[in-house]
Amino acid sequence: MDLRVRTGITAAALAESITRLRAAGCVFAEDEAEVLSAAAADEIALRAMVERRALGEPLEQVVGYADFCEVRVLLLPGVFVPRVRSELLVRMASAATSTGSIVVDLCCGSGALGLAVRGRRPAIELHAADVDPVAVACARDNLVENVYQGDLFEALPTRLRGRIDVLLANVPYVATRHIPLLPAEARDHEPRTALDGGEDGLDVFRAVISGAGEWLAPGGIVLSEITEAQAETALAAVRDAGLAADLGHDDDLEACVVRGQKTVGPVR
Ligand SMILES: C[S@@+](CC[C@H](N)C(=O)[O-])C[C@H]1O[C@@H](n2cnc3c(N)ncnc32)[C@H](O)[C@@H]1O
C-alpha cells in the first residue's frame, strides 16, 4: 500500500484513519483517508475529520470543498453537496450563454452551478439566490457578489425582471415519500429544504416555472434537473406556463433536465 507521508501527517496516522474509515463501512477508505489527510492541518485535525466522516457526514462537507465541473466549490456543513449528474445543467446553461448574458442560479445552495458556468463562460453576469442563510453564506464564499437570500424570485433585484437569459433552478425534487429512501448522508446532513419537493417532488419546480415567464428575457431559458419519472408532468407544467418545453438527457450521468424557453413567436 502506498501510504504517502504528508507534512505533519505520519504514515501511522494515515493507516489509523484507513482502519477507522473501514470499520465505519467506508467503501473507499484508502482514497478518503488520502483526501482527509491532504485537507487536515495536523494529526489532531485529521482524527477529528475522520471521526466526522466515520459518523456519516459527507466527505465534501468534512473537507470543506467539492470538485465539480472543473471548479473547486467551498462547502459548509449542512449545505447541499453538488451532484456529479448536475454537470448536464452546467453544459446546457453554458451552451446557451454569450458575452454579457444574465445567468441566475436560483436555489443556488453552495453556488456550485453558477460558479461552474462562470468558470466556462467568464463574461456572463451572474446572480444567485437561496432561501437558506447557511447556503447563502456558502454561495457568497464561492461567488463573492450578487448573492441574495429569500424565497425564489422574491430574493432577486427587480431590475432582473424580464432580463434573465439563463435561469438555472436545481430545485429540491425528491418526492416526500422517497426521502426515507435517500442515503443517510443526504437525509442526515443535508437540509430537508434542499431535498423535499413535496408530494410528487415538483412543488418548488412548479413555483419556479410559474414565475419564470415574467423573469426571463425573450428567448431566455429555464433549466431544472428532474427524474425521468417526473418528465411528462414537468413538461406539461412548463407548457401550461406558456413556455416551449423539451428535455435534455445524459445516460452516463443518469441526468434528465427539463428546459423551458420564453419564445418570441408561437409556443411549440
Ligand atoms: C437540490 S439543492 C441544489 C443546490 C445547488 N443548486 C446545487 O445544485 O448544488 C436545492 C436548493 O434549493 C434551496 N431552496 C429550497 N426551497 C427554496 C425556495 N423556496 N427559495 C429559494 N431556495 C430554495 C435549498 O435551500 C437548496 O439549497
PDBQT file of the ligand as one rigid body, heavy atoms in Angstrom, charges set to zero:
ROOT
HETATM    1  C1  LIG A 301     -31.137  20.405  -4.577  1.00  0.00    +0.000 C 
HETATM    2  S1  LIG A 301     -30.428  21.762  -3.734  1.00  0.00    +0.000 S 
HETATM    3  C2  LIG A 301     -29.447  22.426  -5.079  1.00  0.00    +0.000 C 
HETATM    4  C3  LIG A 301     -28.338  23.320  -4.653  1.00  0.00    +0.000 C 
HETATM    5  C4  LIG A 301     -27.413  23.749  -5.801  1.00  0.00    +0.000 C 
HETATM    6  N1  LIG A 301     -28.154  24.384  -6.866  1.00  0.00    +0.000 N 
HETATM    7  C5  LIG A 301     -26.657  22.552  -6.352  1.00  0.00    +0.000 C 
HETATM    8  O1  LIG A 301     -27.028  22.033  -7.394  1.00  0.00    +0.000 OA
HETATM    9  O2  LIG A 301     -25.673  22.147  -5.715  1.00  0.00    +0.000 OA
HETATM   10  C6  LIG A 301     -31.811  22.829  -3.644  1.00  0.00    +0.000 C 
HETATM   11  C7  LIG A 301     -31.575  24.199  -3.005  1.00  0.00    +0.000 C 
HETATM   12  O3  LIG A 301     -32.817  24.909  -3.086  1.00  0.00    +0.000 OA
HETATM   13  C8  LIG A 301     -32.953  25.717  -1.945  1.00  0.00    +0.000 C 
HETATM   14  N2  LIG A 301     -34.370  26.064  -1.812  1.00  0.00    +0.000 N 
HETATM   15  C9  LIG A 301     -35.400  25.255  -1.464  1.00  0.00    +0.000 A 
HETATM   16  N3  LIG A 301     -36.563  25.940  -1.461  1.00  0.00    +0.000 NA
HETATM   17  C10 LIG A 301     -36.256  27.211  -1.837  1.00  0.00    +0.000 A 
HETATM   18  C11 LIG A 301     -37.036  28.402  -2.023  1.00  0.00    +0.000 A 
HETATM   19  N4  LIG A 301     -38.356  28.413  -1.815  1.00  0.00    +0.000 N 
HETATM   20  N5  LIG A 301     -36.401  29.543  -2.399  1.00  0.00    +0.000 NA
HETATM   21  C12 LIG A 301     -35.050  29.528  -2.615  1.00  0.00    +0.000 A 
HETATM   22  N6  LIG A 301     -34.264  28.446  -2.429  1.00  0.00    +0.000 NA
HETATM   23  C13 LIG A 301     -34.859  27.298  -2.063  1.00  0.00    +0.000 A 
HETATM   24  C14 LIG A 301     -32.395  24.882  -0.837  1.00  0.00    +0.000 C 
HETATM   25  O4  LIG A 301     -32.035  25.685   0.264  1.00  0.00    +0.000 OA
HETATM   26  C15 LIG A 301     -31.193  24.206  -1.542  1.00  0.00    +0.000 C 
HETATM   27  O5  LIG A 301     -30.020  24.952  -1.351  1.00  0.00    +0.000 OA
ENDROOT
TORSDOF 0
